[in-house]
Amino acid sequence: MKEKEWNVRILLTEDGDDTAARAALTIDDGTVIRGDGRARRNPSDPSVPEIGDELAASRALADLAERLAVITQRDIASSADSPAQSRSW
């Protein structure tokens, strides 16, 4: 069995009540796919920076997953004899 390892790095940047996250997936051939996410603390909420980090990171990972799914659909379509139907995985 062949084993592969893909790594995801998440960069978090805080600016006051705003947190931005960038998730970057690096695959075996060196290709990098990125996703972005943001979070903003409601002024009436207590200041808990970890919550902003978690929310921004989860949004960046969701964006990354969507981008990877789009790439997968394109790859399926280009490798199939007939156009691939849209599927929910």
Gaussian input, Z-matrix of N, CA and C with variables (Angstrom, degrees):
# hf/3-21g

backbone

0 1
 N
 C     1     B1
 C     2     B2     1     A1
 N     3     B3     2     A2     1     D1
 C     4     B4     3     A3     2     D2
 C     5     B5     4     A4     3     D3
 N     6     B6     5     A5     4     D4
 C     7     B7     6     A6     5     D5
 C     8     B8     7     A7     6     D6
 N     9     B9     8     A8     7     D7
 C    10    B10     9     A9     8     D8
 C    11    B11    10    A10     9     D9
 N    12    B12    11    A11    10    D10
 C    13    B13    12    A12    11    D11
 C    14    B14    13    A13    12    D12
 N    15    B15    14    A14    13    D13
 C    16    B16    15    A15    14    D14
 C    17    B17    16    A16    15    D15
 N    18    B18    17    A17    16    D16
 C    19    B19    18    A18    17    D17
 C    20    B20    19    A19    18    D18
 N    21    B21    20    A20    19    D19
 C    22    B22    21    A21    20    D20
 C    23    B23    22    A22    21    D21
 N    24    B24    23    A23    22    D22
 C    25    B25    24    A24    23    D23
 C    26    B26    25    A25    24    D24
 N    27    B27    26    A26    25    D25
 C    28    B28    27    A27    26    D26
 C    29    B29    28    A28    27    D27
 N    30    B30    29    A29    28    D28
 C    31    B31    30    A30    29    D29
 C    32    B32    31    A31    30    D30
 N    33    B33    32    A32    31    D31
 C    34    B34    33    A33    32    D32
 C    35    B35    34    A34    33    D33
 N    36    B36    35    A35    34    D34
 C    37    B37    36    A36    35    D35
 C    38    B38    37    A37    36    D36
 N    39    B39    38    A38    37    D37
 C    40    B40    39    A39    38    D38
 C    41    B41    40    A40    39    D39
 N    42    B42    41    A41    40    D40
 C    43    B43    42    A42    41    D41
 C    44    B44    43    A43    42    D42
 N    45    B45    44    A44    43    D43
 C    46    B46    45    A45    44    D44
 C    47    B47    46    A46    45    D45
 N    48    B48    47    A47    46    D46
 C    49    B49    48    A48    47    D47
 C    50    B50    49    A49    48    D48
 N    51    B51    50    A50    49    D49
 C    52    B52    51    A51    50    D50
 C    53    B53    52    A52    51    D51
 N    54    B54    53    A53    52    D52
 C    55    B55    54    A54    53    D53
 C    56    B56    55    A55    54    D54
 N    57    B57    56    A56    55    D55
 C    58    B58    57    A57    56    D56
 C    59    B59    58    A58    57    D57
 N    60    B60    59    A59    58    D58
 C    61    B61    60    A60    59    D59
 C    62    B62    61    A61    60    D60
 N    63    B63    62    A62    61    D61
 C    64    B64    63    A63    62    D62
 C    65    B65    64    A64    63    D63
 N    66    B66    65    A65    64    D64
 C    67    B67    66    A66    65    D65
 C    68    B68    67    A67    66    D66
 N    69    B69    68    A68    67    D67
 C    70    B70    69    A69    68    D68
 C    71    B71    70    A70    69    D69
 N    72    B72    71    A71    70    D70
 C    73    B73    72    A72    71    D71
 C    74    B74    73    A73    72    D72
 N    75    B75    74    A74    73    D73
 C    76    B76    75    A75    74    D74
 C    77    B77    76    A76    75    D75
 N    78    B78    77    A77    76    D76
 C    79    B79    78    A78    77    D77
 C    80    B80    79    A79    78    D78
 N    81    B81    80    A80    79    D79
 C    82    B82    81    A81    80    D80
 C    83    B83    82    A82    81    D81
 N    84    B84    83    A83    82    D82
 C    85    B85    84    A84    83    D83
 C    86    B86    85    A85    84    D84
 N    87    B87    86    A86    85    D85
 C    88    B88    87    A87    86    D86
 C    89    B89    88    A88    87    D87
 N    90    B90    89    A89    88    D88
 C    91    B91    90    A90    89    D89
 C    92    B92    91    A91    90    D90
 N    93    B93    92    A92    91    D91
 C    94    B94    93    A93    92    D92
 C    95    B95    94    A94    93    D93
 N    96    B96    95    A95    94    D94
 C    97    B97    96    A96    95    D95
 C    98    B98    97    A97    96    D96
 N    99    B99    98    A98    97    D97
 C   100   B100    99    A99    98    D98
 C   101   B101   100   A100    99    D99
 N   102   B102   101   A101   100   D100
 C   103   B103   102   A102   101   D101
 C   104   B104   103   A103   102   D102
 N   105   B105   104   A104   103   D103
 C   106   B106   105   A105   104   D104
 C   107   B107   106   A106   105   D105
 N   108   B108   107   A107   106   D106
 C   109   B109   108   A108   107   D107
 C   110   B110   109   A109   108   D108
 N   111   B111   110   A110   109   D109
 C   112   B112   111   A111   110   D110
 C   113   B113   112   A112   111   D111
 N   114   B114   113   A113   112   D112
 C   115   B115   114   A114   113   D113
 C   116   B116   115   A115   114   D114
 N   117   B117   116   A116   115   D115
 C   118   B118   117   A117   116   D116
 C   119   B119   118   A118   117   D117
 N   120   B120   119   A119   118   D118
 C   121   B121   120   A120   119   D119
 C   122   B122   121   A121   120   D120
 N   123   B123   122   A122   121   D121
 C   124   B124   123   A123   122   D122
 C   125   B125   124   A124   123   D123
 N   126   B126   125   A125   124   D124
 C   127   B127   126   A126   125   D125
 C   128   B128   127   A127   126   D126
 N   129   B129   128   A128   127   D127
 C   130   B130   129   A129   128   D128
 C   131   B131   130   A130   129   D129
 N   132   B132   131   A131   130   D130
 C   133   B133   132   A132   131   D131
 C   134   B134   133   A133   132   D132
 N   135   B135   134   A134   133   D133
 C   136   B136   135   A135   134   D134
 C   137   B137   136   A136   135   D135
 N   138   B138   137   A137   136   D136
 C   139   B139   138   A138   137   D137
 C   140   B140   139   A139   138   D138
 N   141   B141   140   A140   139   D139
 C   142   B142   141   A141   140   D140
 C   143   B143   142   A142   141   D141
 N   144   B144   143   A143   142   D142
 C   145   B145   144   A144   143   D143
 C   146   B146   145   A145   144   D144
 N   147   B147   146   A146   145   D145
 C   148   B148   147   A147   146   D146
 C   149   B149   148   A148   147   D147
 N   150   B150   149   A149   148   D148
 C   151   B151   150   A150   149   D149
 C   152   B152   151   A151   150   D150
 N   153   B153   152   A152   151   D151
 C   154   B154   153   A153   152   D152
 C   155   B155   154   A154   153   D153
 N   156   B156   155   A155   154   D154
 C   157   B157   156   A156   155   D155
 C   158   B158   157   A157   156   D156
 N   159   B159   158   A158   157   D157
 C   160   B160   159   A159   158   D158
 C   161   B161   160   A160   159   D159
 N   162   B162   161   A161   160   D160
 C   163   B163   162   A162   161   D161
 C   164   B164   163   A163   162   D162
 N   165   B165   164   A164   163   D163
 C   166   B166   165   A165   164   D164
 C   167   B167   166   A166   165   D165
 N   168   B168   167   A167   166   D166
 C   169   B169   168   A168   167   D167
 C   170   B170   169   A169   168   D168
 N   171   B171   170   A170   169   D169
 C   172   B172   171   A171   170   D170
 C   173   B173   172   A172   171   D171
 N   174   B174   173   A173   172   D172
 C   175   B175   174   A174   173   D173
 C   176   B176   175   A175   174   D174
 N   177   B177   176   A176   175   D175
 C   178   B178   177   A177   176   D176
 C   179   B179   178   A178   177   D177
 N   180   B180   179   A179   178   D178
 C   181   B181   180   A180   179   D179
 C   182   B182   181   A181   180   D180
 N   183   B183   182   A182   181   D181
 C   184   B184   183   A183   182   D182
 C   185   B185   184   A184   183   D183
 N   186   B186   185   A185   184   D184
 C   187   B187   186   A186   185   D185
 C   188   B188   187   A187   186   D186
 N   189   B189   188   A188   187   D187
 C   190   B190   189   A189   188   D188
 C   191   B191   190   A190   189   D189
 N   192   B192   191   A191   190   D190
 C   193   B193   192   A192   191   D191
 C   194   B194   193   A193   192   D192
 N   195   B195   194   A194   193   D193
 C   196   B196   195   A195   194   D194
 C   197   B197   196   A196   195   D195
 N   198   B198   197   A197   196   D196
 C   199   B199   198   A198   197   D197
 C   200   B200   199   A199   198   D198
 N   201   B201   200   A200   199   D199
 C   202   B202   201   A201   200   D200
 C   203   B203   202   A202   201   D201
 N   204   B204   203   A203   202   D202
 C   205   B205   204   A204   203   D203
 C   206   B206   205   A205   204   D204
 N   207   B207   206   A206   205   D205
 C   208   B208   207   A207   206   D206
 C   209   B209   208   A208   207   D207
 N   210   B210   209   A209   208   D208
 C   211   B211   210   A210   209   D209
 C   212   B212   211   A211   210   D210
 N   213   B213   212   A212   211   D211
 C   214   B214   213   A213   212   D212
 C   215   B215   214   A214   213   D213
 N   216   B216   215   A215   214   D214
 C   217   B217   216   A216   215   D215
 C   218   B218   217   A217   216   D216
 N   219   B219   218   A218   217   D217
 C   220   B220   219   A219   218   D218
 C   221   B221   220   A220   219   D219
 N   222   B222   221   A221   220   D220
 C   223   B223   222   A222   221   D221
 C   224   B224   223   A223   222   D222
 N   225   B225   224   A224   223   D223
 C   226   B226   225   A225   224   D224
 C   227   B227   226   A226   225   D225
 N   228   B228   227   A227   226   D226
 C   229   B229   228   A228   227   D227
 C   230   B230   229   A229   228   D228
 N   231   B231   230   A230   229   D229
 C   232   B232   231   A231   230   D230
 C   233   B233   232   A232   231   D231
 N   234   B234   233   A233   232   D232
 C   235   B235   234   A234   233   D233
 C   236   B236   235   A235   234   D234
 N   237   B237   236   A236   235   D235
 C   238   B238   237   A237   236   D236
 C   239   B239   238   A238   237   D237
 N   240   B240   239   A239   238   D238
 C   241   B241   240   A240   239   D239
 C   242   B242   241   A241   240   D240
 N   243   B243   242   A242   241   D241
 C   244   B244   243   A243   242   D242
 C   245   B245   244   A244   243   D243
 N   246   B246   245   A245   244   D244
 C   247   B247   246   A246   245   D245
 C   248   B248   247   A247   246   D246
 N   249   B249   248   A248   247   D247
 C   250   B250   249   A249   248   D248
 C   251   B251   250   A250   249   D249
 N   252   B252   251   A251   250   D250
 C   253   B253   252   A252   251   D251
 C   254   B254   253   A253   252   D252
 N   255   B255   254   A254   253   D253
 C   256   B256   255   A255   254   D254
 C   257   B257   256   A256   255   D255
 N   258   B258   257   A257   256   D256
 C   259   B259   258   A258   257   D257
 C   260   B260   259   A259   258   D258
 N   261   B261   260   A260   259   D259
 C   262   B262   261   A261   260   D260
 C   263   B263   262   A262   261   D261
 N   264   B264   263   A263   262   D262
 C   265   B265   264   A264   263   D263
 C   266   B266   265   A265   264   D264

   B1=1.4496
   B2=1.5336
   B3=1.3134
   B4=1.4605
   B5=1.5287
   B6=1.3023
   B7=1.4651
   B8=1.5208
   B9=1.3258
   B10=1.4584
   B11=1.5209
   B12=1.3060
   B13=1.4609
   B14=1.5164
   B15=1.3123
   B16=1.4619
   B17=1.5207
   B18=1.3020
   B19=1.4612
   B20=1.5184
   B21=1.3196
   B22=1.4577
   B23=1.5211
   B24=1.3184
   B25=1.4612
   B26=1.5106
   B27=1.3080
   B28=1.4608
   B29=1.5183
   B30=1.3204
   B31=1.4585
   B32=1.5305
   B33=1.3159
   B34=1.4624
   B35=1.5177
   B36=1.3248
   B37=1.4547
   B38=1.5149
   B39=1.3313
   B40=1.4604
   B41=1.5202
   B42=1.3191
   B43=1.4542
   B44=1.5230
   B45=1.3235
   B46=1.4624
   B47=1.5157
   B48=1.3361
   B49=1.4613
   B50=1.5267
   B51=1.3173
   B52=1.4650
   B53=1.5269
   B54=1.3155
   B55=1.4622
   B56=1.5164
   B57=1.3255
   B58=1.4664
   B59=1.5175
   B60=1.3313
   B61=1.4642
   B62=1.5145
   B63=1.3195
   B64=1.4599
   B65=1.5213
   B66=1.3285
   B67=1.4560
   B68=1.5228
   B69=1.3118
   B70=1.4647
   B71=1.5233
   B72=1.3324
   B73=1.4610
   B74=1.5160
   B75=1.3300
   B76=1.4595
   B77=1.5197
   B78=1.3420
   B79=1.4604
   B80=1.5230
   B81=1.3320
   B82=1.4722
   B83=1.5189
   B84=1.3336
   B85=1.4653
   B86=1.5307
   B87=1.3322
   B88=1.4567
   B89=1.5182
   B90=1.3317
   B91=1.4601
   B92=1.5228
   B93=1.3309
   B94=1.4605
   B95=1.5250
   B96=1.3283
   B97=1.4601
   B98=1.5197
   B99=1.3405
   B100=1.4632
   B101=1.5262
   B102=1.3244
   B103=1.4570
   B104=1.5184
   B105=1.3219
   B106=1.4599
   B107=1.5213
   B108=1.3222
   B109=1.4610
   B110=1.5176
   B111=1.3305
   B112=1.4647
   B113=1.5180
   B114=1.3144
   B115=1.4596
   B116=1.5203
   B117=1.3216
   B118=1.4620
   B119=1.5217
   B120=1.3218
   B121=1.4610
   B122=1.5164
   B123=1.3044
   B124=1.4545
   B125=1.5267
   B126=1.3292
   B127=1.4622
   B128=1.5302
   B129=1.3306
   B130=1.4643
   B131=1.5332
   B132=1.3549
   B133=1.4614
   B134=1.5249
   B135=1.3366
   B136=1.4738
   B137=1.5246
   B138=1.3215
   B139=1.4620
   B140=1.5306
   B141=1.3411
   B142=1.4663
   B143=1.5318
   B144=1.3304
   B145=1.4689
   B146=1.5296
   B147=1.3393
   B148=1.4607
   B149=1.5263
   B150=1.3366
   B151=1.4649
   B152=1.5290
   B153=1.3054
   B154=1.4619
   B155=1.5179
   B156=1.3434
   B157=1.4622
   B158=1.5263
   B159=1.3363
   B160=1.4687
   B161=1.5245
   B162=1.3205
   B163=1.4588
   B164=1.5307
   B165=1.3205
   B166=1.4740
   B167=1.5267
   B168=1.3405
   B169=1.4659
   B170=1.5245
   B171=1.3346
   B172=1.4678
   B173=1.5228
   B174=1.3096
   B175=1.4697
   B176=1.5248
   B177=1.3247
   B178=1.4677
   B179=1.5247
   B180=1.3294
   B181=1.4615
   B182=1.5276
   B183=1.3281
   B184=1.4696
   B185=1.5294
   B186=1.3366
   B187=1.4697
   B188=1.5250
   B189=1.3198
   B190=1.4582
   B191=1.5292
   B192=1.3225
   B193=1.4748
   B194=1.5256
   B195=1.3213
   B196=1.4617
   B197=1.5290
   B198=1.3193
   B199=1.4725
   B200=1.5299
   B201=1.3333
   B202=1.4620
   B203=1.5252
   B204=1.3253
   B205=1.4656
   B206=1.5286
   B207=1.3251
   B208=1.4681
   B209=1.5319
   B210=1.3199
   B211=1.4679
   B212=1.5222
   B213=1.3221
   B214=1.4608
   B215=1.5231
   B216=1.3468
   B217=1.4711
   B218=1.5266
   B219=1.3169
   B220=1.4785
   B221=1.5249
   B222=1.3367
   B223=1.4630
   B224=1.5235
   B225=1.3195
   B226=1.4722
   B227=1.5211
   B228=1.3225
   B229=1.4636
   B230=1.5210
   B231=1.3189
   B232=1.4671
   B233=1.5241
   B234=1.3297
   B235=1.4646
   B236=1.5233
   B237=1.3166
   B238=1.4677
   B239=1.5205
   B240=1.3385
   B241=1.4645
   B242=1.5212
   B243=1.3275
   B244=1.4617
   B245=1.5156
   B246=1.3257
   B247=1.4673
   B248=1.5318
   B249=1.3157
   B250=1.4576
   B251=1.5201
   B252=1.3205
   B253=1.4502
   B254=1.5218
   B255=1.3116
   B256=1.4595
   B257=1.5164
   B258=1.3140
   B259=1.4609
   B260=1.5111
   B261=1.2929
   B262=1.4624
   B263=1.5266
   B264=1.2984
   B265=1.4648
   B266=1.4697
   A1=108.00
   A2=114.78
   A3=120.61
   A4=108.66
   A5=115.23
   A6=120.23
   A7=109.26
   A8=114.86
   A9=120.93
   A10=108.16
   A11=115.28
   A12=119.76
   A13=108.91
   A14=115.24
   A15=121.80
   A16=106.95
   A17=115.93
   A18=120.79
   A19=110.98
   A20=115.44
   A21=121.71
   A22=107.79
   A23=115.81
   A24=121.53
   A25=107.64
   A26=116.26
   A27=121.16
   A28=108.25
   A29=115.05
   A30=122.23
   A31=107.59
   A32=116.71
   A33=122.26
   A34=109.48
   A35=116.10
   A36=122.32
   A37=108.20
   A38=116.03
   A39=120.78
   A40=109.99
   A41=115.06
   A42=122.27
   A43=107.03
   A44=115.89
   A45=120.06
   A46=110.39
   A47=116.21
   A48=121.32
   A49=113.14
   A50=117.33
   A51=121.94
   A52=110.17
   A53=115.06
   A54=121.07
   A55=108.32
   A56=115.98
   A57=121.73
   A58=107.58
   A59=115.02
   A60=120.48
   A61=108.75
   A62=115.25
   A63=121.68
   A64=106.37
   A65=115.55
   A66=122.01
   A67=107.51
   A68=116.34
   A69=121.03
   A70=109.07
   A71=115.11
   A72=122.52
   A73=108.35
   A74=116.40
   A75=121.34
   A76=107.76
   A77=115.71
   A78=119.41
   A79=109.72
   A80=115.36
   A81=122.10
   A82=115.10
   A83=117.36
   A84=119.40
   A85=112.75
   A86=117.50
   A87=121.58
   A88=114.27
   A89=117.14
   A90=120.99
   A91=109.62
   A92=116.05
   A93=121.38
   A94=108.29
   A95=116.18
   A96=122.66
   A97=106.23
   A98=115.68
   A99=120.09
   A100=111.77
   A101=114.18
   A102=121.45
   A103=108.59
   A104=116.79
   A105=121.83
   A106=110.92
   A107=115.10
   A108=121.04
   A109=110.33
   A110=115.61
   A111=121.28
   A112=109.57
   A113=114.94
   A114=122.05
   A115=107.83
   A116=115.64
   A117=121.14
   A118=108.09
   A119=115.75
   A120=120.57
   A121=110.27
   A122=115.66
   A123=121.29
   A124=107.25
   A125=119.27
   A126=121.05
   A127=113.88
   A128=117.89
   A129=119.79
   A130=112.87
   A131=117.21
   A132=121.28
   A133=110.10
   A134=116.82
   A135=118.94
   A136=110.59
   A137=116.37
   A138=121.34
   A139=109.47
   A140=115.85
   A141=122.32
   A142=106.19
   A143=116.50
   A144=120.19
   A145=114.24
   A146=117.85
   A147=120.50
   A148=111.67
   A149=116.72
   A150=119.79
   A151=109.89
   A152=117.17
   A153=120.41
   A154=111.69
   A155=116.33
   A156=120.60
   A157=110.70
   A158=115.58
   A159=120.35
   A160=111.65
   A161=115.94
   A162=119.85
   A163=111.18
   A164=116.77
   A165=119.70
   A166=110.51
   A167=117.63
   A168=120.95
   A169=111.16
   A170=117.04
   A171=118.86
   A172=110.89
   A173=116.94
   A174=120.27
   A175=111.63
   A176=116.72
   A177=120.18
   A178=110.36
   A179=117.12
   A180=120.18
   A181=111.58
   A182=117.10
   A183=120.55
   A184=110.11
   A185=116.66
   A186=120.93
   A187=110.04
   A188=116.88
   A189=121.78
   A190=110.58
   A191=117.08
   A192=121.07
   A193=110.68
   A194=117.45
   A195=121.16
   A196=110.70
   A197=116.67
   A198=120.19
   A199=111.02
   A200=116.79
   A201=120.79
   A202=110.37
   A203=117.95
   A204=121.51
   A205=111.22
   A206=117.35
   A207=121.21
   A208=110.26
   A209=116.85
   A210=120.80
   A211=110.03
   A212=116.74
   A213=121.26
   A214=111.08
   A215=116.44
   A216=120.22
   A217=110.89
   A218=116.57
   A219=120.15
   A220=110.90
   A221=116.32
   A222=120.07
   A223=111.29
   A224=117.29
   A225=120.88
   A226=109.60
   A227=115.93
   A228=120.26
   A229=111.92
   A230=117.13
   A231=119.62
   A232=112.36
   A233=117.71
   A234=119.57
   A235=112.88
   A236=117.56
   A237=121.21
   A238=110.63
   A239=115.28
   A240=120.53
   A241=111.13
   A242=116.10
   A243=120.54
   A244=108.44
   A245=117.41
   A246=120.13
   A247=112.09
   A248=115.38
   A249=120.46
   A250=109.96
   A251=114.94
   A252=119.43
   A253=108.73
   A254=115.14
   A255=119.44
   A256=109.10
   A257=116.22
   A258=120.74
   A259=110.12
   A260=114.69
   A261=120.58
   A262=107.11
   A263=118.03
   A264=121.04
   A265=107.50
   D1=132.82
   D2=178.37
   D3=-90.52
   D4=132.15
   D5=179.13
   D6=-108.95
   D7=139.25
   D8=177.01
   D9=-123.53
   D10=152.63
   D11=175.83
   D12=-131.10
   D13=123.71
   D14=173.96
   D15=-110.62
   D16=138.46
   D17=-178.04
   D18=-113.25
   D19=138.21
   D20=175.05
   D21=-115.53
   D22=130.06
   D23=174.65
   D24=-114.16
   D25=141.09
   D26=178.58
   D27=-121.82
   D28=123.25
   D29=177.22
   D30=-104.73
   D31=124.79
   D32=179.46
   D33=-111.00
   D34=136.07
   D35=177.59
   D36=-129.58
   D37=124.97
   D38=179.48
   D39=-109.27
   D40=138.56
   D41=176.13
   D42=-140.87
   D43=94.09
   D44=-175.93
   D45=64.56
   D46=-122.30
   D47=-179.55
   D48=-89.46
   D49=3.53
   D50=-179.36
   D51=-103.98
   D52=137.64
   D53=174.31
   D54=-127.90
   D55=132.13
   D56=175.62
   D57=-116.55
   D58=145.26
   D59=177.90
   D60=-132.43
   D61=143.91
   D62=172.34
   D63=-127.99
   D64=122.17
   D65=175.68
   D66=-102.16
   D67=132.42
   D68=-179.13
   D69=-128.34
   D70=119.91
   D71=177.13
   D72=-99.08
   D73=124.30
   D74=175.82
   D75=-109.01
   D76=122.15
   D77=179.46
   D78=-100.39
   D79=174.13
   D80=-170.78
   D81=-51.30
   D82=-37.83
   D83=-176.34
   D84=-84.08
   D85=5.63
   D86=178.80
   D87=92.67
   D88=-4.93
   D89=177.65
   D90=-63.84
   D91=137.00
   D92=178.09
   D93=-117.10
   D94=128.76
   D95=176.08
   D96=-116.01
   D97=132.75
   D98=-174.22
   D99=-118.12
   D100=149.94
   D101=172.91
   D102=-134.95
   D103=148.41
   D104=-177.63
   D105=-121.26
   D106=148.07
   D107=176.81
   D108=-147.71
   D109=155.52
   D110=179.86
   D111=-138.10
   D112=154.35
   D113=173.01
   D114=-143.76
   D115=145.46
   D116=177.50
   D117=-135.57
   D118=127.24
   D119=-179.12
   D120=-73.31
   D121=131.91
   D122=172.76
   D123=-67.49
   D124=130.77
   D125=-177.86
   D126=-56.61
   D127=-23.62
   D128=179.94
   D129=-84.70
   D130=-8.37
   D131=178.55
   D132=-88.00
   D133=152.45
   D134=175.80
   D135=-66.39
   D136=153.58
   D137=179.82
   D138=-80.93
   D139=105.10
   D140=176.56
   D141=-131.18
   D142=90.14
   D143=-173.87
   D144=-53.96
   D145=-32.70
   D146=-178.64
   D147=-60.56
   D148=-33.23
   D149=-179.98
   D150=-67.29
   D151=-42.93
   D152=176.44
   D153=-61.94
   D154=-40.56
   D155=177.30
   D156=-60.39
   D157=-47.62
   D158=-178.54
   D159=-61.97
   D160=-45.18
   D161=-177.44
   D162=-67.01
   D163=-46.16
   D164=179.07
   D165=-63.08
   D166=-41.70
   D167=179.15
   D168=-64.49
   D169=-41.44
   D170=179.79
   D171=-64.95
   D172=-37.13
   D173=177.81
   D174=-68.94
   D175=-36.82
   D176=177.16
   D177=-66.55
   D178=-40.45
   D179=178.40
   D180=-67.52
   D181=-37.27
   D182=176.83
   D183=-64.25
   D184=-41.64
   D185=177.92
   D186=-64.29
   D187=-42.50
   D188=177.43
   D189=-60.66
   D190=-44.49
   D191=179.64
   D192=-61.29
   D193=-41.87
   D194=179.26
   D195=-64.29
   D196=-43.28
   D197=178.97
   D198=-63.81
   D199=-40.01
   D200=178.38
   D201=-65.58
   D202=-38.31
   D203=177.44
   D204=-63.86
   D205=-39.34
   D206=177.86
   D207=-64.33
   D208=-43.56
   D209=177.60
   D210=-61.58
   D211=-41.69
   D212=179.38
   D213=-61.73
   D214=-44.59
   D215=178.09
   D216=-59.31
   D217=-42.85
   D218=178.33
   D219=-62.70
   D220=-43.43
   D221=-179.93
   D222=-64.08
   D223=-40.45
   D224=177.81
   D225=-63.15
   D226=-46.33
   D227=-178.78
   D228=-62.43
   D229=-38.84
   D230=-177.56
   D231=-77.38
   D232=-20.04
   D233=-178.94
   D234=-98.10
   D235=-10.97
   D236=-178.16
   D237=-90.62
   D238=154.20
   D239=176.32
   D240=-70.19
   D241=-32.54
   D242=178.15
   D243=-122.83
   D244=158.60
   D245=-178.44
   D246=-57.39
   D247=137.99
   D248=179.57
   D249=-77.70
   D250=141.30
   D251=175.73
   D252=-82.21
   D253=150.60
   D254=177.17
   D255=-68.53
   D256=132.76
   D257=-178.16
   D258=-128.82
   D259=153.80
   D260=171.64
   D261=-100.68
   D262=118.74
   D263=-178.42
   D264=-88.38

